[in-house]
Amino acid sequence: CQLTGFGYVPVCICYSSDFESSSRCTLVFGDENGCISVLSFINIHGCLRVWNKSSIHNGIPSISLEKALLLTDNVRFVKWKIHQDWVNNVKYFPDLDSIISCSNESTASLVISKSFGQTNIKHILRDMNFEKRHPPLTNFSLGNQKIDAKKHLPGDEIVLKVHKGVKSFDFNSSMNILVTGGSDRIVRIWNPYLPEYPIEKLRGHQCGIHFLCISASEYRLISIDNDKTVRIWDLLDYSCLMMFGVKFHKIYSDIHACVMQQNQLVICSDSPSLFTFTTPRSKTTSTHPCPV
């Protein structure tokens, strides 16, 4: 089934499902207007059963967003105005019920926001004056229905400012580490609750950062730039452990994803590539016949 009538062109998307219930899932996407749209399905199977009865367009059941929201109560939709430039990347973290998005702008380079706004009544009452002073910024029409692109309250978002913006990021909740990279060739490590200044800046890339991935089990960070140069960083002492480029990995097409687990690195482009790293074992030297 395909949904139409969102108003702007989506440029990035993230899907998250509930491990306890396969029918609960969340779909988040960012568009060219700097907005984040959230579709939260309480029962995705029930929604698809209703939507698949719609008219067929190019061999696929097609339904507008306006009609889809009216036909079922198993889905929630909200649209947030987050950035002034298009959204480069967006990810949803269900354990935090938060969305992280990034853009090329310097004023709101990366924003951590609540998916459906505040639920704490004290915070809502505290920010009521702000909401009155800042009405919804933009809206677009879905047939006879208008869906506003709302602005988050101050307590609902954390904003990071980076010169030349953020192209890629990754976040690990267990380590409480957020990493960002962009066209300024610097990998920044942040505490997401202290957004004023980064913890550390990692330099070494010769062109803009294209992809970042945290390997929490290995305390490693993988960064890939636009020249497809891969760097592996130690997140304990912030040193570069390894660097290799196209001459080594022989990947000439665009890199879309990578993951590292137990000394194995998988890089996905047109086809996945597996790299295994071996750590030399240090020899133990005995100097005394008895315990010291």
C-alpha positions in Angstrom: 0.0 0.0 0.0 1.2 3.5 -0.8 0.4 6.8 1.1 0.1 10.0 -0.9 -0.5 13.7 -0.2 2.2 14.5 2.3 2.8 18.0 0.8 6.6 17.7 0.5 9.1 15.2 -0.9 10.6 12.8 1.8 14.4 12.7 1.6 15.2 10.3 4.5 13.2 7.7 6.4 13.5 5.5 9.5 11.4 2.5 10.6 11.2 1.1 14.1 9.1 -1.9 15.3 8.1 -3.0 18.8 9.9 -6.2 19.8 7.1 -7.2 22.2 4.3 -6.7 19.6 4.9 -7.0 15.8 1.8 -4.9 15.1 3.2 -1.8 16.8 5.6 0.2 14.8 6.7 3.8 14.0 7.6 5.4 10.7 9.5 8.7 10.7 10.7 10.6 7.7 12.2 14.0 7.0 11.3 16.1 3.9 12.9 18.9 1.8 11.1 21.6 3.8 12.9 20.7 7.1 9.8 19.0 8.6 9.7 15.7 10.5 6.6 13.5 10.0 5.7 10.7 12.5 3.3 7.9 11.8 2.8 5.7 14.9 0.9 2.5 14.2 -0.9 0.8 17.1 -2.0 -2.0 14.8 -0.2 -2.0 11.5 -2.0 -5.2 10.3 -5.4 -3.7 10.9 -4.4 -0.5 9.0 -3.1 -2.4 6.0 -6.3 -4.5 5.8 -8.3 -1.3 5.6 -6.0 0.6 3.3 -5.5 -2.3 0.8 -9.1 -2.0 -0.1 -8.4 1.4 -1.8 -8.2 2.0 -5.5 -5.3 0.5 -7.4 -2.7 2.9 -8.9 0.2 1.4 -10.9 -0.6 -2.0 -9.5 -0.5 -0.9 -5.8 -3.3 0.1 -3.5 -3.1 3.9 -3.1 -4.7 6.1 -0.5 -4.2 9.7 0.6 -3.0 10.6 4.1 -6.3 12.5 4.8 -8.4 9.4 4.0 -6.0 7.0 5.7 -6.3 8.9 9.0 -10.1 9.1 8.8 -10.6 5.4 8.0 -8.9 4.0 11.1 -8.0 4.9 14.7 -5.0 2.6 14.8 -2.5 5.3 13.6 -1.4 8.6 15.0 0.2 11.3 12.8 2.0 14.5 13.7 4.2 16.9 11.7 7.0 19.0 13.3 8.8 21.9 11.8 12.4 21.3 13.0 14.9 22.7 10.5 15.1 25.5 8.0 16.9 23.4 5.4 16.2 19.9 4.2 16.7 17.0 6.6 19.9 15.0 5.9 19.2 12.1 8.2 16.6 11.1 10.8 16.5 8.2 13.4 13.9 7.2 15.9 15.0 5.7 19.3 12.0 3.9 20.9 13.7 3.5 24.3 13.9 7.3 24.6 10.7 8.0 22.6 12.8 10.6 20.8 13.7 11.5 17.2 17.1 12.8 16.2 17.5 14.7 12.9 20.2 16.7 11.3 20.5 19.3 8.6 23.1 21.5 6.9 22.1 24.6 8.7 24.3 26.0 11.5 21.6 27.2 13.8 19.8 23.8 14.2 22.4 21.4 12.9 21.1 18.5 15.0 17.9 18.3 17.0 16.8 15.7 19.6 13.0 16.0 20.0 10.1 14.1 21.5 8.0 12.2 18.9 4.6 13.4 20.1 5.5 16.3 22.5 5.3 16.5 26.2 3.1 14.5 28.5 4.2 16.0 31.8 1.5 18.5 32.8 3.9 20.6 34.8 6.1 21.1 31.7 3.1 21.8 29.5 1.8 24.5 31.9 5.2 26.0 32.1 5.5 26.4 28.4 1.9 27.4 27.6 3.0 31.1 27.2 5.6 30.0 24.7 3.0 28.1 22.6 0.7 31.1 22.6 3.5 33.4 21.3 4.6 30.8 18.7 1.6 29.5 16.7 2.1 26.7 14.1 4.4 28.0 11.4 3.2 26.3 8.2 0.4 24.1 7.0 -0.6 22.3 3.9 -4.0 21.1 2.7 -4.9 17.4 2.4 -8.2 17.7 0.6 -10.6 19.5 3.0 -8.3 18.9 6.0 -5.3 21.0 7.1 -2.5 19.4 9.0 -0.2 22.0 10.7 3.5 21.7 10.9 3.9 22.4 14.6 6.8 23.8 16.5 8.2 22.0 19.6 8.0 23.5 23.0 11.4 24.5 24.5 11.4 21.5 26.9 10.8 19.1 24.1 14.0 19.5 22.1 17.7 19.7 22.5 19.5 21.7 19.7 23.2 21.3 18.7 24.9 24.0 16.6 27.7 23.0 14.3 29.5 25.1 11.8 28.5 24.0 8.2 25.8 21.7 9.7 25.7 17.9 10.3 25.6 15.3 7.5 25.6 12.1 9.5 25.3 11.1 13.2 24.9 8.1 15.5 23.7 7.7 19.1 24.2 5.0 21.7 22.0 5.1 24.8 24.0 2.7 26.8 27.2 4.8 26.4 25.2 8.1 26.4 27.3 9.2 23.4 26.3 11.2 20.4 28.7 11.6 17.4 28.2 14.0 14.5 30.1 14.6 11.2 29.7 17.0 8.3 31.4 18.9 5.6 33.9 20.5 7.9 35.7 17.1 8.1 35.6 16.9 12.0 34.0 14.1 14.0 32.5 15.5 17.1 31.6 13.5 20.2 28.8 14.9 22.4 27.0 14.3 25.7 23.4 14.8 24.4 22.4 16.5 27.6 25.2 19.1 27.4 24.7 20.5 23.9 26.8 23.6 24.2 30.2 22.1 23.5 31.4 18.7 22.3 33.4 16.4 24.5 36.0 15.7 21.9 36.9 16.6 18.3 38.4 13.9 16.1 40.4 15.2 13.1 42.1 13.3 10.3 39.6 13.1 7.4 40.5 15.0 4.3 36.9 15.5 3.1 33.4 15.6 4.4 32.1 12.9 6.7 29.5 10.7 5.0 28.7 8.0 7.5 29.2 7.3 11.3 28.5 4.1 13.3 29.1 3.4 17.0 30.1 -0.1 18.1 29.3 -0.1 21.8 30.5 -3.7 22.5 34.0 -2.8 21.1 34.1 0.8 22.2 34.8 1.7 18.6 33.6 4.4 16.2 33.6 3.9 12.5 33.7 7.0 10.3 33.6 7.1 6.5 34.2 10.2 4.4 33.1 11.1 0.9 36.4 9.7 -0.5 35.3 6.3 1.0 38.2 6.4 3.5 37.4 4.4 6.6 38.7 5.3 10.0 38.2 3.3 13.2 38.5 5.3 16.4 38.9 4.2 20.0 36.2 5.8 22.2 38.2 5.4 25.4 41.2 7.5 24.5 39.9 9.1 21.2 42.7 7.8 19.1 42.6 6.6 15.5 43.3 2.8 15.5 43.2 2.1 11.8 42.6 3.9 8.4 42.2 2.3 5.0 40.9 3.6 1.7 39.6 2.4 -1.7 42.9 0.7 -2.6 42.4 -1.6 0.4 38.6 -2.3 0.5 38.0 -2.0 -3.3 34.6 -0.5 -2.8 34.0 2.0 -5.6 30.2 2.5 -5.3 28.4 4.6 -2.7 28.5 3.3 0.9 25.1 3.2 2.5 25.7 1.5 5.9 28.3 -0.3 8.1 28.4 -2.1 11.4 31.2 -3.5 13.5 30.9 -6.5 15.9 33.6 -8.6 17.5 36.5 -7.5 15.3 34.4 -7.8 12.1 33.4 -4.9 10.0 30.6 -5.1 7.4 30.3 -2.3 4.8 27.3 -2.3 2.6 27.3 -0.6 -0.9 25.9 -2.4 -3.9 26.9 -5.6 -2.1 28.0 -6.3 1.5 31.8 -6.6 2.2 33.1 -8.3 5.3 36.5 -7.4 6.9 38.0 -9.3 9.8 40.6 -7.8 12.0 43.0 -9.8 14.2 44.5 -8.5 17.4 48.0 -9.8 18.2 48.2 -11.6 21.5 50.9 -10.3 23.9 53.2 -13.0 25.3 53.2 -13.3 29.0 56.7 -13.4 30.5 57.3 -15.1 33.8 60.0 -13.4 36.0 59.5 -15.1 39.4 58.8 -18.7 40.4 56.5 -17.6 43.2 53.8 -15.0 43.5 55.2 -11.5 44.1 
